[in-house]
């Protein structure tokens, strides 16, 4: 049995949420802010920041939309920074020359901002997590309320690209793969996840039940090596699958997981 996924971003939790804006103060409660263009990011509502490559970051806005922010030149070290600040006139990051991200006092000019989907954000977040765990074996993450969490020493998943097997309610198959329904209260508010498989999966034909097997044996399905969807034991007397260990049952590799849009 595993603990439910905490709703705390893996990297820069709170640092991103407290991103500063140079010009305007936060709007009054209830005020509706309209972006100057559809692709613009509300700099006062950044919820999560992930860096998979030095030249860009993936950002989750307060509205739930994901964005890619590209830099004019490489801007490494955001995952490990003590202070990250997004500076944008009027509080909107749109890719204009006046916009920048300040990383521990070092300024990185923004060259472009674009909308991305949940799959792209999940891919960036997963790669960011792997790099973070590899380069920084002991990291203290500060939450938005100023509370410090326990040091993270290994790869940890977040609801942006993982779901906990204990919280799976149901599953269904469609042409794009598998859709899993989870308990949203236990998975960061996400009810449905898209699960991409490595290829066609014959075990799903006519299946009423399946199991999810975590490659890291931590109860999380994230598209990590060894993550699989496997045939469930039938429970029928005389069926050899009933006594077959899960790791030996027929299954299909899980390649990617992300909230369904």
C-alpha positions as a Markdown table, in Angstrom:
| # | Residue | x | y | z |
|---|---|---|---|---|
| 1 | Unk | 0.0 | 0.0 | 0.0 |
| 2 | Unk | 1.4 | 3.4 | -0.9 |
| 3 | Unk | 0.6 | 6.9 | 0.3 |
| 4 | Unk | -1.5 | 9.1 | -2.0 |
| 5 | Unk | 0.2 | 11.6 | -4.2 |
| 6 | Unk | 0.8 | 14.9 | -2.5 |
| 7 | Unk | -0.4 | 18.0 | -4.4 |
| 8 | Unk | 3.0 | 19.7 | -4.2 |
| 9 | Unk | 5.0 | 20.3 | -7.4 |
| 10 | Unk | 8.1 | 18.3 | -7.4 |
| 11 | Unk | 10.4 | 21.1 | -8.4 |
| 12 | Unk | 10.3 | 24.7 | -7.2 |
| 13 | Unk | 7.1 | 24.2 | -5.2 |
| 14 | Unk | 6.2 | 27.6 | -3.9 |
| 15 | Unk | 9.1 | 29.4 | -5.7 |
| 16 | Unk | 7.1 | 29.3 | -8.9 |
| 17 | Unk | 3.9 | 30.1 | -7.1 |
| 18 | Unk | 5.3 | 33.2 | -5.6 |
| 19 | Unk | 6.7 | 34.5 | -8.9 |
| 20 | Unk | 7.0 | 38.3 | -8.8 |
| 21 | Unk | 5.7 | 40.8 | -11.2 |
| 22 | Unk | 7.3 | 44.2 | -11.7 |
| 23 | Unk | 4.5 | 46.5 | -12.6 |
| 24 | Unk | 1.1 | 45.7 | -11.1 |
| 25 | Unk | 0.0 | 44.3 | -7.8 |
| 26 | Unk | -2.2 | 41.3 | -7.6 |
| 27 | Unk | -5.7 | 42.0 | -8.8 |
| 28 | Unk | -8.6 | 42.2 | -6.3 |
| 29 | Unk | -10.5 | 39.0 | -5.6 |
| 30 | Unk | -13.0 | 38.3 | -8.3 |
| 31 | Unk | -11.4 | 40.5 | -10.9 |
| 32 | Unk | -11.2 | 38.8 | -14.3 |
| 33 | Unk | -7.9 | 39.3 | -16.1 |
| 34 | Unk | -7.9 | 39.2 | -19.8 |
| 35 | Unk | -4.6 | 38.3 | -21.6 |
| 36 | Unk | -3.4 | 40.6 | -24.4 |
| 37 | Unk | -3.1 | 37.5 | -26.6 |
| 38 | Unk | -4.3 | 33.9 | -26.3 |
| 39 | Unk | -0.8 | 32.5 | -25.8 |
| 40 | Unk | 0.1 | 34.8 | -22.9 |
| 41 | Unk | 0.9 | 33.4 | -19.4 |
| 42 | Unk | -0.5 | 35.2 | -16.3 |
| 43 | Unk | 2.8 | 35.8 | -14.4 |
| 44 | Unk | 0.9 | 36.3 | -11.2 |
| 45 | Unk | -0.7 | 32.8 | -11.4 |
| 46 | Unk | 2.2 | 30.5 | -11.9 |
| 47 | Unk | 1.5 | 27.1 | -10.2 |
| 48 | Unk | 4.4 | 24.9 | -11.3 |
| 49 | Unk | 7.8 | 25.2 | -13.1 |
| 50 | Unk | 9.7 | 22.4 | -14.7 |
| 51 | Unk | 13.0 | 22.5 | -16.6 |
| 52 | Unk | 13.9 | 19.6 | -18.9 |
| 53 | Unk | 16.4 | 21.5 | -21.1 |
| 54 | Unk | 18.5 | 24.7 | -20.5 |
| 55 | Unk | 16.8 | 26.6 | -23.3 |
| 56 | Unk | 13.3 | 26.5 | -21.9 |
| 57 | Unk | 10.9 | 25.8 | -19.1 |
| 58 | Unk | 7.5 | 24.3 | -18.9 |
| 59 | Unk | 5.0 | 26.2 | -16.7 |
| 60 | Unk | 1.6 | 25.3 | -15.4 |
| 61 | Unk | -0.6 | 28.4 | -14.9 |
| 62 | Unk | -3.2 | 29.0 | -12.2 |
| 63 | Unk | -5.9 | 28.4 | -14.8 |
| 64 | Unk | -4.5 | 24.9 | -15.4 |
| 65 | Unk | -3.2 | 25.6 | -18.8 |
| 66 | Unk | 0.4 | 24.5 | -19.6 |
| 67 | Unk | 2.9 | 26.8 | -21.4 |
| 68 | Unk | 6.4 | 26.6 | -22.8 |
| 69 | Unk | 8.7 | 29.5 | -22.1 |
| 70 | Unk | 11.8 | 29.8 | -24.4 |
| 71 | Unk | 14.9 | 31.7 | -23.5 |
| 72 | Unk | 17.1 | 33.8 | -25.8 |
| 73 | Unk | 20.1 | 31.9 | -24.5 |
| 74 | Unk | 20.5 | 28.8 | -22.3 |
| 75 | Unk | 19.3 | 29.4 | -18.8 |
| 76 | Unk | 20.3 | 26.3 | -16.8 |
| 77 | Unk | 19.9 | 25.7 | -13.0 |
| 78 | Unk | 16.3 | 26.6 | -12.5 |
| 79 | Unk | 15.5 | 23.2 | -10.9 |
| 80 | Unk | 18.1 | 23.8 | -8.2 |
| 81 | Unk | 17.7 | 27.6 | -7.8 |
| 82 | Unk | 16.9 | 29.1 | -4.4 |
| 83 | Unk | 15.0 | 32.0 | -6.0 |
| 84 | Unk | 13.2 | 32.1 | -9.3 |
| 85 | Unk | 11.2 | 35.2 | -10.4 |
| 86 | Unk | 9.2 | 35.8 | -13.5 |
| 87 | Unk | 9.3 | 39.5 | -14.4 |
| 88 | Unk | 6.7 | 40.7 | -17.0 |
| 89 | Unk | 5.2 | 44.1 | -17.6 |
| 90 | Unk | 1.5 | 44.3 | -16.6 |
| 91 | Unk | 1.8 | 40.7 | -15.3 |
| 92 | Unk | 1.6 | 39.0 | -18.7 |
| 93 | Unk | 4.4 | 36.9 | -20.2 |
| 94 | Unk | 3.9 | 36.8 | -24.0 |
| 95 | Unk | 7.5 | 36.6 | -25.4 |
| 96 | Unk | 8.3 | 40.3 | -25.5 |
| 97 | Unk | 11.8 | 41.7 | -25.2 |
| 98 | Unk | 11.0 | 43.3 | -21.8 |
| 99 | Unk | 10.2 | 39.9 | -20.2 |
| 100 | Unk | 12.7 | 37.8 | -18.2 |
| 101 | Unk | 13.2 | 35.1 | -15.6 |
| 102 | Unk | 15.6 | 35.9 | -12.8 |
| 103 | Unk | 17.4 | 32.8 | -11.4 |
| 104 | Unk | 19.3 | 33.4 | -8.2 |
| 105 | Unk | 20.1 | 37.0 | -9.5 |
| 106 | Unk | 21.0 | 35.9 | -13.0 |
| 107 | Unk | 18.6 | 37.3 | -15.7 |
| 108 | Unk | 17.4 | 35.2 | -18.6 |
| 109 | Unk | 15.6 | 36.9 | -21.4 |
| 110 | Unk | 12.4 | 35.3 | -22.7 |
| 111 | Unk | 12.2 | 34.9 | -26.4 |
| 112 | Unk | 8.8 | 33.2 | -26.8 |
| 113 | Unk | 5.8 | 31.9 | -24.9 |
| 114 | Unk | 3.5 | 29.2 | -26.3 |
| 115 | Unk | 0.6 | 27.0 | -25.2 |
| 116 | Unk | 1.4 | 23.3 | -24.9 |
| 117 | Unk | -0.8 | 20.3 | -24.0 |
| 118 | Unk | -0.8 | 18.1 | -21.0 |
| 119 | Unk | 1.3 | 15.4 | -22.7 |
| 120 | Unk | 4.1 | 17.9 | -23.5 |
| 121 | Unk | 4.0 | 19.2 | -20.0 |
| 122 | Unk | 4.1 | 15.8 | -18.4 |
| 123 | Unk | 7.1 | 14.8 | -20.6 |
| 124 | Unk | 9.0 | 17.9 | -19.5 |
| 125 | Unk | 8.1 | 17.4 | -15.8 |
| 126 | Unk | 9.2 | 13.7 | -15.9 |
| 127 | Unk | 12.5 | 14.6 | -17.5 |
| 128 | Unk | 12.9 | 17.5 | -15.0 |
| 129 | Unk | 12.3 | 15.1 | -12.1 |
| 130 | Unk | 14.9 | 12.6 | -13.4 |
| 131 | Unk | 17.5 | 15.3 | -13.8 |
| 132 | Unk | 16.7 | 16.8 | -10.4 |
| 133 | Unk | 17.0 | 13.4 | -8.6 |
| 134 | Unk | 20.3 | 12.6 | -10.4 |
| 135 | Unk | 22.1 | 15.9 | -9.9 |
| 136 | Unk | 20.8 | 16.8 | -6.4 |
| 137 | Unk | 20.5 | 13.8 | -4.2 |
| 138 | Unk | 19.4 | 15.9 | -1.2 |
| 139 | Unk | 17.0 | 18.8 | -1.8 |
| 140 | Unk | 14.7 | 20.7 | 0.5 |
| 141 | Unk | 11.6 | 21.9 | -1.2 |
| 142 | Unk | 9.8 | 25.0 | 0.1 |
| 143 | Unk | 6.0 | 25.0 | -0.1 |
| 144 | Unk | 3.8 | 28.0 | -0.8 |
| 145 | Unk | 2.9 | 28.4 | 2.8 |
| 146 | Unk | 6.6 | 28.6 | 3.8 |
| 147 | Unk | 6.7 | 25.1 | 5.2 |
| 148 | Unk | 9.6 | 22.9 | 4.4 |
| 149 | Unk | 9.1 | 19.4 | 3.3 |
| 150 | Unk | 11.4 | 16.4 | 3.9 |
| 151 | Unk | 14.5 | 16.1 | 1.7 |
| 152 | Unk | 13.8 | 14.4 | -1.6 |
| 153 | Unk | 16.6 | 11.9 | -2.4 |
| 154 | Unk | 15.2 | 9.9 | -5.3 |
| 155 | Unk | 12.8 | 10.2 | -8.2 |
| 156 | Unk | 9.4 | 11.2 | -7.1 |
| 157 | Unk | 6.3 | 11.4 | -9.2 |
| 158 | Unk | 3.6 | 14.1 | -9.2 |
| 159 | Unk | 0.0 | 14.1 | -10.4 |
| 160 | Unk | 1.2 | 15.9 | -13.6 |
| 161 | Unk | 2.6 | 12.7 | -15.0 |
| 162 | Unk | 1.7 | 9.9 | -12.5 |
| 163 | Unk | -1.2 | 8.2 | -10.9 |
| 164 | Unk | -1.3 | 6.0 | -7.8 |
| 165 | Unk | -2.5 | 2.5 | -8.4 |
| 166 | Unk | -4.4 | 2.4 | -5.2 |
| 167 | Unk | -6.6 | 5.3 | -6.4 |
| 168 | Unk | -7.7 | 3.7 | -9.8 |
| 169 | Unk | -11.5 | 3.5 | -10.0 |
| 170 | Unk | -11.9 | 2.2 | -13.6 |
| 171 | Unk | -10.3 | 2.0 | -17.0 |
| 172 | Unk | -11.4 | 2.0 | -20.6 |
| 173 | Unk | -9.8 | 1.5 | -24.0 |
| 174 | Unk | -10.0 | 3.9 | -27.0 |
| 175 | Unk | -8.0 | 4.3 | -30.3 |
| 176 | Unk | -5.4 | 6.4 | -28.5 |
| 177 | Unk | -4.7 | 3.9 | -25.8 |
| 178 | Unk | -6.2 | 3.6 | -22.3 |
| 179 | Unk | -8.1 | 6.1 | -20.1 |
| 180 | Unk | -7.9 | 5.6 | -16.4 |
| 181 | Unk | -10.3 | 7.1 | -13.9 |
| 182 | Unk | -8.8 | 7.9 | -10.5 |
| 183 | Unk | -9.9 | 9.6 | -7.3 |
| 184 | Unk | -9.3 | 13.3 | -8.1 |
| 185 | Unk | -8.9 | 14.1 | -4.4 |
| 186 | Unk | -5.9 | 11.8 | -4.2 |
| 187 | Unk | -4.4 | 12.8 | -7.6 |
| 188 | Unk | -4.1 | 16.5 | -7.6 |
| 189 | Unk | -7.6 | 17.1 | -8.8 |
| 190 | Unk | -7.1 | 15.0 | -11.9 |
| 191 | Unk | -9.9 | 12.5 | -12.5 |
| 192 | Unk | -8.9 | 11.0 | -15.9 |
| 193 | Unk | -5.5 | 10.1 | -17.2 |
| 194 | Unk | -4.4 | 9.2 | -20.6 |
| 195 | Unk | -2.1 | 6.1 | -20.6 |
| 196 | Unk | -0.1 | 5.6 | -23.8 |
| 197 | Unk | 1.1 | 2.0 | -24.4 |
| 198 | Unk | 4.2 | 0.8 | -26.3 |
| 199 | Unk | 2.0 | -0.8 | -29.0 |
| 200 | Unk | -1.1 | -2.8 | -29.5 |
| 201 | Unk | -2.1 | -4.6 | -26.4 |
| 202 | Unk | -3.8 | -7.9 | -27.0 |
| 203 | Unk | -4.6 | -8.5 | -23.3 |
| 204 | Unk | -7.1 | -5.7 | -23.4 |
| 205 | Unk | -9.4 | -7.5 | -25.8 |
| 206 | Unk | -12.4 | -8.6 | -23.9 |
| 207 | Unk | -10.8 | -7.9 | -20.5 |
| 208 | Unk | -13.0 | -6.8 | -17.6 |
| 209 | Unk | -10.1 | -6.2 | -15.2 |
| 210 | Unk | -6.5 | -5.3 | -15.5 |
| 211 | Unk | -3.7 | -4.5 | -12.9 |
| 212 | Unk | -1.1 | -1.8 | -13.1 |
| 213 | Unk | 2.4 | -2.8 | -12.2 |
| 214 | Unk | 4.9 | -0.1 | -11.1 |
| 215 | Unk | 8.4 | -0.6 | -12.5 |
| 216 | Unk | 9.9 | 1.3 | -9.4 |
| 217 | Unk | 7.6 | -0.8 | -7.1 |
| 218 | Unk | 6.4 | 2.4 | -5.5 |
| 219 | Unk | 2.7 | 2.1 | -6.5 |
| 220 | Unk | 3.0 | 4.9 | -9.1 |
| 221 | Unk | 2.4 | 4.6 | -12.8 |
| 222 | Unk | 4.4 | 7.4 | -14.6 |
| 223 | Unk | 5.7 | 5.8 | -17.8 |
| 224 | Unk | 8.9 | 4.8 | -16.1 |
| 225 | Unk | 10.9 | 1.7 | -17.2 |
| 226 | Unk | 9.0 | -1.4 | -16.1 |
| 227 | Unk | 5.6 | 0.3 | -15.7 |
| 228 | Unk | 3.1 | -2.1 | -17.2 |
| 229 | Unk | -0.6 | -2.8 | -17.6 |
| 230 | Unk | -1.0 | -6.6 | -16.9 |
| 231 | Unk | -3.7 | -9.2 | -17.1 |
| 232 | Unk | -5.6 | -9.5 | -13.8 |
| 233 | Unk | -6.0 | -12.9 | -12.2 |
| 234 | Unk | -9.4 | -14.3 | -13.1 |
| 235 | Unk | -10.3 | -15.8 | -9.7 |
| 236 | Unk | -11.7 | -18.8 | -11.4 |
| 237 | Unk | -10.8 | -22.1 | -9.9 |
| 238 | Unk | -8.4 | -24.0 | -12.2 |
| 239 | Unk | -7.3 | -20.9 | -14.0 |
| 240 | Unk | -3.5 | -20.9 | -13.8 |
| 241 | Unk | -3.3 | -17.1 | -13.9 |
| 242 | Unk | -4.8 | -17.0 | -10.4 |
| 243 | Unk | -1.6 | -18.1 | -8.9 |
| 244 | Unk | 0.8 | -16.4 | -11.4 |
| 245 | Unk | 2.8 | -13.5 | -9.9 |
| 246 | Unk | 1.9 | -10.2 | -11.5 |
| 247 | Unk | 5.4 | -9.7 | -12.9 |
| 248 | Unk | 5.0 | -13.0 | -14.8 |
| 249 | Unk | 1.5 | -12.2 | -16.3 |
| 250 | Unk | 1.1 | -11.1 | -19.9 |
| 251 | Unk | 1.2 | -7.3 | -20.1 |
| 252 | Unk | 2.0 | -4.2 | -22.1 |
| 253 | Unk | 4.5 | -1.4 | -21.4 |
| 254 | Unk | 3.3 | 2.0 | -20.3 |
| 255 | Unk | 5.1 | 4.7 | -22.2 |
| 256 | Unk | 3.5 | 7.9 | -21.0 |
| 257 | Unk | 0.9 | 9.2 | -18.5 |
| 258 | Unk | -0.7 | 12.6 | -18.3 |
| 259 | Unk | -4.1 | 14.2 | -17.3 |
| 260 | Unk | -6.7 | 13.8 | -20.0 |
| 261 | Unk | -7.8 | 17.1 | -21.6 |
